[in-house]
């Protein structure tokens, strides 16, 4: 019987040979160590492989921390995947000017662009998105003074959200709903939630006659306070039907907020709410 120490050495050699053979078969033996050790490594630099994200980043070097992107690791319904993105970095007198979202595996990678102002108060937005397949979702944020952040998350999708038939919806741009706090503290962010009925038809699905259904989406959502733009969203076909948005406003004084949705047919809807600052 081999000496116990020699037996352990032989077992370790067999394990290394087996592991090397498995990794070689997967084409990973020569990969960078980070790819073997971190299951999120492929997602971490997804923005580098996505032309649409690179166009936003330009010549800047994105910061690797300070931008959070929250999605489920696995979604059984790719037509409505909950997503929250936010900048948590110390901004001092700077503020986040825009947040861009991309879906690397969708037919069109752009999801949405959120334009923020100092009146937004808190650079965090939640929505629901369509994802075609398992892929990386990429977020890029830019500040008014030129700082850039980038991050990505992989999401595993069971059923494609771009082609699946959603629930029947009512008339487009109907039933707008807006929730605002009863009161605000001056300059402090308060949570705003909006929802409106709209099919957000991607242009990729076929109707009952086998012909493609025409693209029909809300392209722009704006919020103004006493006429000054406070928040704006550019939406693409990767936003789910009946678009939901959660964001923040931080008014300095009481005023009237106007919420407007504009779709690609030229139709629009408008709601107003009073913002009471104590």
Buried (B, 14 or more C-beta within 10 A) or exposed (E): EEEEEEEEEEEEEEEEEEEEEEBEEEEEEEEEEEEEEEEEBBBBBBBEEBEBBEEBBEEBEBBEEBBBBEBEEEBEBBBBBBBEBBBEBEBEEBBBBBBBBBBBBBEBBBBBBBBBBBBBBBBBBBBBBBBBBBBBBBBBBBBBEEBBBBBBBBBBBEEBBBBEEBEEBEEBBEEBEBEBBEEBEEEBBBBBEBBBBBBBBBBBBEEEEEEEBEEBBBBBBBBBBEEEEBBBBBBBBBBBBBBBBBBBBBBEEBBEBBBBBBBBEEBEBEBEBEBBBE
